[in-house]
Amino acid sequence: MQLNIFANLQNIPLFAGVPDDILESLALKTRVSKFPKHATIITEGDDSTSMYILLSGKVRVFTSYEEGKEITLLVQEAGSYFGELALLTCEPRSASVVTMEKTVCGIINQSDFIQWLQSHPEITLTLLTVMSGKIRMLTERVKQLALSNVYERTITHLMRMARQEGELLIIKKMPTQQELANVVGASREMVNKVLKELIKGGYITLQDKTLVFESKPPSSW
């Protein structure tokens, strides 16, 4: 399992450029925890100081607003990570994380991380640069949610999910309409309406869980 942790750390942009021997010392400080399906790993507002590395499984990251409504920020799978800002701050968690299937995480505690960082001060600037880039990305996403309508947010998210196959853009594992609605901050009915209009206009085809972009959708509705 330790080799698996090290391999995952190597693939995390946060640690890009960190020499292998230094990264191995961090892997040794990482503990492993298993979570069942539908388990809450992080609750929004909690005080916790650990970073999580997804060794296997899948999680949903979301935030709550009025009367318990939720907006899914993203779905993460093995090889990704979350909670990294808690390594350097003691602020309450800004989002909740729940497992979508059985999940195994590597967990790095803040005190262990700071001790590791103090032992290798030469990598501090690299880590701070990567973290600031992620903050900018999240800021842009919040701005998009605030300024664009449901159609634009839906199109943007679908295009982000799509992968090029030959001359076509394809989503092979299309989320449910409710999952898509959670991500774009809309009702399932509105997302259903957007998809129907896209199909009617010949911009997409949808069969089983595969979506194919037949032509580029208009930028606004």
N, C-alpha and C positions, 0 to 999 in steps of 0.2 A: 504493500500500500504506500510505503514511503516513496518508492520510485514513481508511483502514479501521481503523488502530490507534487513531486519535483517536476514531472513532465507537464502538469497543469500550470504550475507557476511559470514555466518557460513560455507558455502560450498566452499569458496574460499581458496585455500591452503595458500595464502599470509597471511591470518588471522588465520591460524590454531594455536591453543593454546592460543588465546586471550580470556580472560574471557568474559562471556556473558554480564555482566554489562558494561564493557568497550566497547565492540562491539556495544551495543545498543546506546551508546553515539555517535558513529560514524554514525550509521544509521540515527540518528536525524539530522545530518549535510548533509545528502545526498539528493539532489534534483532530481526530476523525469522529464525526457523529452521524448516526443514521436516523432518518425521519420517515414515518409512515405517510401514506397519501392523506391529503387534507390537513396536514400538521402546520401549525403556525410557527415559523422560524423567528420572525421579527414582527413586532406590533408597532404601528405608527405611534409616536409619542413616548415610547419606552426609552429609558436610559440604558444603553448597552454599548460595549466598546470592542466589538469583534468584527473582523472581515470574514466572509464566507466564500469558499471556492466550491463550485458544483463539480464534484467528482463523477456523479451519475444522477439521473433523474431530471425533473423539470419543476420550475417554480413560477409563480405569478407574483409580480411586484405591482402593488396598487396603493392608491391613496383614497381616503374617504372624505366626503363632504356632507352637506345638509341631509339630515334624517337617515344616515347610514348608507347613502348611495356611494357607489365606488367607481373610480376610473382606473382601469388597468394601464399602467405605465409601460410595461413590457413583460414578455414571457421569456424566461431564460432556461437554457439547457446545459448539459454537461460541457465543461470547458470554460464557462463564464464565471463571473464573480459578482458579489454585491456587498454593500456595507463598508466599502473601503474608506470612506470619509471618517468613520468612527475610529479608525486607527490613529487619527491626529487630533480629533476633537472630542468633547464630552457632551455635545448637543444631542437632544432627543432625536430618535429616528424619524426621518421625514416620510417614510412609506412603510407599508406592511409587506411581508413576504410569506406566502403559503405554498405548500407543496401541491403539485398536480398529480404526482405519482410517487412511489417510493423513491427516496432521495438520500444520497450520501454526500456530506459536506466536509471539507477541510476547514478548520476554524483557526484563525490567527488572532490571538488576544492582543489588545492595545499595549499592555505592559511588555509583552514579549517582542512586539514589533518595534517599540521605541528602543528597547535594549539592543535589538539587532541593528537598528538604524544608527545608534550611537557608536556601535562597534565598527560601522562602515560609513562614515560621514560623506565619503566621496560620491555616494549614489543619491544623496538627498535632493539635489537640484533636478536630477532626471525624474524622480518620483513626483516632485511638486509640479513639474511641467506637464506630465501626463494627467495628473489630477485636475489641473486648471483647465485642460482641454475638455475633460469630461463634464466639468461644471458648465462650460460654454455650450456644449451640446445640449445639456438638459435645459438650460435657459432658453435656447432656441425652440426646443420642443414645447415648453410652457407658452412661449410667445405665439407659436403656431396654434395651439389650442385656444388661445384667447382671441386671435384675430381672424381665423378662417372658419368657414361654415362646415356643416356636417359633410357635404359632398366633397369639399376640398380635403378635409381631414381623412376621409375614407379613401379617396384616390391616392393621396400621399402615402398612407399606410400600406395600401395594397401594392403600390409600386415599390415600396421599400422591401416588402416581403418577396416580390417576384424575382425569379432567377432566369437568366438568359439560356435558352436551349435552341440552338440554331438561330433562326430569325424571329423566334417567338419569346415573349416573356410569359413565364408560367409559375403559378403557385400550386405545388403538388399536394400540400396539406393545408387546405383552406380552413381557417377557423370557423366556428359556428357564428351565426349572425349575432348572438348575444355576446360572445367573446370579442367580436369585432366592435360591437357597440360599446363595450366596456373600455376598449383601447382608445377609441376616438371620442369618448365622452358624449354619447348620444343614446337615444332609445333604440331598441331592436327594430321597432317599426320604421324608424327613419333610415336605418341602414338597409333594411329590406327594400324600401322604396328606391334608394340609390342604386342598389344592385339590379333591381328590375329595370330601371331606366337605362343602365349601362348595357344590359342584355338586349333590351328593346332597340337601342340605338346601334347594336351590332359591334359595340366596343369590346365586349367580353363574351365568352361562353363559359358555362359552369356546369360540370357534370361530375356527379359523386362529390369528391372533395378536391377536384382539380379545376383551377381557374386559368383560362388562357386569354391574354390580351390580343384581340384580333386587330385592333388599331388603337392609336393613342387617344385616350379620352380628352374631352375639352378641359381646360384648366379650371373653369368655373361653370356653375350650373345656372 
